[in-house]
Amino acid sequence: MGYDMHMVRTPDGEEERFGAARREFDEAVAARDALYLPPGDPEYKAAQEKVSAAYDAMYEAHTSYFRLSIWSMRECRAIMHHFGMLLETTTPLRRRPWRRTASAPTSTTTPSGPRGSCRSR
């Protein structure tokens, strides 16, 4: 578990390099999957090696992406706080649950319906 992070400004040409690498990866996956062979087959293994190489190339091309673990994010937040890069704020569209008013709804709606409800299909 972790945080997928992206730099705000990407290096020049990264999007084009990543797009080309992504297309090569997708083509390698499609070629491997078109074989319809068991994973132990030598031809499948060779195709899987191409997929792995294309994935590595795609990852190398995407230099503005990085991933932080939970511990790493804690350390990153501590450093950012030390240098005054953080401020506490709330999202304007969210109410804090302890600040309900008489007109505020008492239930919330989720994609499956009111919280706690069960629907069968």
Backbone as CSV, one residue per row, in Angstrom:
resi,resn,N_x,N_y,N_z,CA_x,CA_y,CA_z,C_x,C_y,C_z
1,MET,0.849,-1.171,0.000,0.000,0.000,0.000,0.891,1.230,0.000
2,GLY,0.469,2.244,-0.727,1.263,3.446,-0.796,0.548,4.540,-1.556
3,TYR,1.287,5.548,-1.911,0.758,6.728,-2.583,1.391,6.850,-3.958
4,ASP,0.576,6.898,-5.001,1.071,7.144,-6.355,1.219,8.644,-6.515
5,MET,2.417,9.102,-6.794,2.699,10.529,-6.861,3.168,10.900,-8.260
6,HIS,2.845,12.124,-8.661,3.278,12.663,-9.951,3.777,14.083,-9.724
7,MET,4.891,14.415,-10.358,5.393,15.786,-10.280,4.441,16.705,-11.027
8,VAL,4.349,17.931,-10.578,3.455,18.896,-11.214,3.944,19.230,-12.618
9,ARG,5.235,19.454,-12.762,5.816,19.761,-14.072,6.591,18.545,-14.561
10,THR,6.252,18.086,-15.748,6.959,16.933,-16.303,8.128,17.408,-17.162
11,PRO,9.187,16.629,-17.238,10.325,17.002,-18.091,9.898,17.061,-19.563
12,ASP,10.583,17.892,-20.324,10.279,18.027,-21.752,10.381,16.682,-22.457
13,GLY,9.372,16.367,-23.250,9.366,15.150,-24.046,8.965,13.887,-23.310
14,GLU,8.708,13.987,-22.012,8.371,12.781,-21.260,7.057,12.166,-21.716
15,GLU,6.067,12.991,-21.965,4.764,12.452,-22.373,4.868,11.657,-23.670
16,GLU,5.664,12.157,-24.620,5.837,11.449,-25.888,6.601,10.137,-25.685
17,ARG,7.675,10.205,-24.875,8.448,8.982,-24.608,7.604,7.950,-23.864
18,PHE,6.840,8.400,-22.888,6.000,7.477,-22.134,4.899,6.897,-23.024
19,GLY,4.308,7.734,-23.873,3.266,7.254,-24.782,3.778,6.178,-25.723
20,ALA,4.977,6.387,-26.277,5.568,5.392,-27.172,5.887,4.101,-26.420
21,ALA,6.429,4.237,-25.215,6.749,3.053,-24.409,5.476,2.318,-24.006
22,ARG,4.422,3.067,-23.718,3.146,2.435,-23.351,2.568,1.648,-24.529
23,ARG,2.663,2.219,-25.723,2.172,1.495,-26.908,2.959,0.203,-27.130
24,GLU,4.287,0.259,-26.958,5.105,-0.948,-27.097,4.726,-1.997,-26.049
25,PHE,4.462,-1.550,-24.852,4.038,-2.466,-23.794,2.704,-3.118,-24.148
26,ASP,1.739,-2.295,-24.572,0.425,-2.832,-24.939,0.535,-3.836,-26.087
27,GLU,1.394,-3.544,-27.064,1.592,-4.470,-28.188,2.222,-5.780,-27.718
28,ALA,3.198,-5.695,-26.816,3.838,-6.908,-26.293,2.840,-7.755,-25.518
29,VAL,1.979,-7.110,-24.731,0.951,-7.841,-23.972,-0.030,-8.505,-24.928
30,ALA,-0.471,-7.766,-25.949,-1.423,-8.333,-26.920,-0.803,-9.523,-27.656
31,ALA,0.469,-9.422,-28.029,1.140,-10.521,-28.725,1.261,-11.739,-27.811
32,ARG,1.605,-11.511,-26.551,1.704,-12.626,-25.607,0.356,-13.295,-25.390
33,ASP,-0.679,-12.472,-25.189,-2.006,-13.022,-24.917,-2.608,-13.719,-26.126
34,ALA,-2.180,-13.343,-27.328,-2.697,-13.978,-28.542,-2.155,-15.392,-28.734
35,LEU,-1.118,-15.752,-27.991,-0.522,-17.078,-28.138,-1.417,-18.194,-27.597
36,TYR,-2.192,-17.895,-26.583,-3.057,-18.903,-25.944,-2.261,-20.137,-25.553
37,LEU,-1.126,-19.908,-24.902,-0.272,-21.003,-24.459,-0.183,-20.993,-22.940
38,PRO,0.123,-22.132,-22.332,0.299,-22.138,-20.874,1.564,-21.368,-20.487
39,PRO,1.585,-20.775,-19.290,2.741,-19.975,-18.865,4.068,-20.727,-18.868
40,GLY,4.066,-22.048,-18.777,5.305,-22.811,-18.769,5.893,-23.062,-20.143
41,ASP,5.144,-22.770,-21.190,5.607,-23.008,-22.562,6.776,-22.075,-22.888
42,PRO,7.825,-22.576,-23.557,8.992,-21.727,-23.885,8.636,-20.506,-24.733
43,GLU,7.713,-20.668,-25.659,7.311,-19.525,-26.498,6.604,-18.460,-25.654
44,TYR,5.773,-18.914,-24.703,5.088,-17.978,-23.803,6.115,-17.253,-22.927
45,LYS,7.100,-17.999,-22.413,8.136,-17.381,-21.569,8.902,-16.309,-22.335
46,ALA,9.203,-16.572,-23.595,9.910,-15.579,-24.419,9.048,-14.333,-24.614
47,ALA,7.753,-14.547,-24.844,6.841,-13.407,-25.000,6.715,-12.637,-23.692
48,GLN,6.706,-13.352,-22.570,6.614,-12.688,-21.265,7.861,-11.863,-20.985
49,GLU,9.009,-12.335,-21.430,10.243,-11.553,-21.267,10.152,-10.238,-22.034
50,LYS,9.532,-10.269,-23.215,9.327,-9.037,-23.987,8.380,-8.091,-23.257
51,VAL,7.339,-8.654,-22.648,6.397,-7.832,-21.867,7.133,-7.190,-20.703
52,SER,7.925,-7.961,-19.987,8.669,-7.423,-18.846,9.652,-6.336,-19.271
53,ALA,10.344,-6.546,-20.392,11.287,-5.535,-20.892,10.552,-4.255,-21.299
54,ALA,9.385,-4.419,-21.935,8.594,-3.247,-22.344,8.063,-2.505,-21.122
55,TYR,7.688,-3.254,-20.085,7.211,-2.614,-18.856,8.338,-1.819,-18.203
56,ASP,9.524,-2.413,-18.144,10.667,-1.707,-17.558,10.974,-0.429,-18.335
57,ALA,10.901,-0.497,-19.670,11.147,0.685,-20.506,10.082,1.750,-20.261
58,MET,8.840,1.309,-20.099,7.753,2.251,-19.830,7.968,2.931,-18.482
59,TYR,8.366,2.170,-17.488,8.621,2.718,-16.154,9.783,3.716,-16.194
60,GLU,10.827,3.382,-16.930,11.987,4.273,-17.051,11.628,5.572,-17.761
61,ALA,10.699,5.519,-18.706,10.305,6.717,-19.457,9.433,7.657,-18.634
62,HIS,8.793,7.134,-17.610,7.853,7.923,-16.803,8.571,8.475,-15.574
63,THR,9.467,9.426,-15.790,10.321,9.922,-14.718,9.604,10.844,-13.737
64,SER,8.440,11.367,-14.087,7.732,12.266,-13.167,6.821,11.505,-12.212
65,TYR,6.792,10.176,-12.317,5.979,9.343,-11.438,6.871,8.718,-10.380
66,PHE,6.369,8.703,-9.150,7.067,7.972,-8.101,6.039,7.497,-7.085
67,ARG,6.426,6.550,-6.289,5.506,5.940,-5.326,6.122,6.027,-3.941
68,LEU,5.310,6.446,-2.985,5.756,6.511,-1.598,4.983,5.488,-0.781
69,SER,5.693,4.755,0.057,5.025,3.850,1.000,4.408,4.701,2.108
70,ILE,3.676,4.080,2.974,3.059,4.831,4.079,4.144,5.475,4.937
71,TRP,5.208,4.720,5.243,6.296,5.269,6.042,6.976,6.415,5.294
72,SER,7.218,6.244,3.998,7.875,7.286,3.205,7.039,8.555,3.158
73,MET,5.716,8.406,3.047,4.848,9.580,3.022,4.912,10.308,4.359
74,ARG,4.970,9.562,5.455,5.089,10.206,6.766,6.375,11.025,6.829
75,GLU,7.476,10.443,6.355,8.755,11.152,6.363,8.710,12.376,5.445
76,CYS,8.091,12.229,4.286,7.971,13.337,3.337,7.154,14.475,3.950
77,ARG,6.045,14.120,4.611,5.225,15.151,5.267,6.018,15.864,6.348
78,ALA,6.806,15.123,7.126,7.598,15.738,8.193,8.600,16.738,7.617
79,ILE,9.238,16.376,6.530,10.207,17.282,5.889,9.496,18.505,5.325
80,MET,8.367,18.284,4.654,7.615,19.407,4.091,7.121,20.344,5.200
81,HIS,6.690,19.787,6.321,6.249,20.612,7.449,7.421,21.427,7.998
82,HIS,8.580,20.810,8.120,9.767,21.489,8.626,10.108,22.719,7.780
83,PHE,9.937,22.619,6.475,10.266,23.723,5.580,9.080,24.648,5.290
84,GLY,7.970,24.481,6.019,6.819,25.369,5.876,6.049,25.189,4.581
85,MET,6.072,23.997,4.033,5.412,23.741,2.753,3.965,23.265,2.912
86,LEU,3.512,23.065,4.140,2.170,22.533,4.376,1.305,23.543,5.096
87,LEU,0.020,23.472,4.854,-0.929,24.253,5.621,-2.174,23.411,5.815
88,GLU,-2.877,23.656,6.911,-4.069,22.875,7.210,-5.277,23.568,6.604
89,THR,-6.064,22.808,5.910,-7.260,23.350,5.280,-8.297,22.245,5.155
90,THR,-9.518,22.617,4.878,-10.573,21.638,4.626,-11.124,21.880,3.235
91,THR,-11.681,20.852,2.664,-12.301,20.982,1.352,-13.580,21.784,1.507
92,PRO,-13.821,22.796,0.688,-15.002,23.631,0.866,-16.323,22.874,0.717
93,LEU,-16.332,21.756,-0.006,-17.577,21.046,-0.239,-17.914,20.039,0.852
94,ARG,-17.014,19.799,1.767,-17.270,18.823,2.825,-17.581,19.517,4.132
95,ARG,-18.554,18.987,4.815,-18.843,19.497,6.154,-18.147,18.595,7.153
96,ARG,-17.700,19.184,8.204,-17.137,18.359,9.263,-18.307,17.698,9.980
97,PRO,-18.209,16.401,10.297,-19.352,15.687,10.859,-19.829,16.251,12.192
98,TRP,-18.961,16.892,12.929,-19.370,17.437,14.221,-20.003,18.810,14.105
99,ARG,-20.109,19.344,12.896,-20.716,20.666,12.699,-22.028,20.546,11.934
100,ARG,-22.882,19.698,12.377,-24.181,19.556,11.719,-25.113,20.675,12.157
101,THR,-25.929,21.090,11.223,-26.942,22.085,11.539,-28.299,21.419,11.441
102,ALA,-29.320,22.124,11.840,-30.661,21.544,11.803,-31.071,21.210,10.372
103,SER,-30.578,21.972,9.394,-30.963,21.725,8.012,-30.066,20.704,7.316
104,ALA,-28.992,20.279,7.969,-28.076,19.333,7.353,-28.705,17.944,7.297
105,PRO,-28.486,17.212,6.235,-29.061,15.865,6.165,-28.430,14.961,7.221
106,THR,-29.212,14.013,7.695,-28.728,13.117,8.738,-28.145,11.839,8.166
107,SER,-28.295,11.605,6.866,-27.702,10.419,6.266,-26.912,10.838,5.036
108,THR,-26.016,9.999,4.644,-25.244,10.281,3.449,-25.604,9.258,2.396
109,THR,-25.366,9.612,1.165,-25.678,8.717,0.061,-24.382,8.205,-0.538
110,THR,-24.330,6.916,-0.766,-23.182,6.291,-1.409,-23.634,5.795,-2.763
111,PRO,-22.729,5.340,-3.610,-23.147,4.860,-4.933,-24.173,3.741,-4.879
112,SER,-24.199,2.970,-3.783,-25.154,1.875,-3.704,-26.445,2.283,-3.002
113,GLY,-26.575,3.534,-2.608,-27.792,3.991,-1.948,-27.444,4.551,-0.576
114,PRO,-28.471,4.798,0.252,-28.201,5.350,1.594,-27.292,4.428,2.395
115,ARG,-26.469,5.019,3.209,-25.510,4.253,4.002,-26.262,3.225,4.851
116,GLY,-25.769,2.026,4.836,-26.362,0.974,5.640,-27.450,0.208,4.942
117,SER,-27.907,0.683,3.800,-28.976,-0.046,3.125,-28.399,-1.200,2.336
118,CYS,-29.194,-2.203,2.129,-28.783,-3.369,1.334,-29.732,-3.494,0.160
119,ARG,-29.166,-3.628,-0.993,-29.994,-3.847,-2.180,-29.568,-5.142,-2.817
120,SER,-30.519,-5.904,-3.286,-30.173,-7.119,-3.998,-30.535,-6.934,-5.459
121,ARG,-29.782,-7.570,-6.305,-30.032,-7.460,-7.743,-30.371,-8.796,-8.302
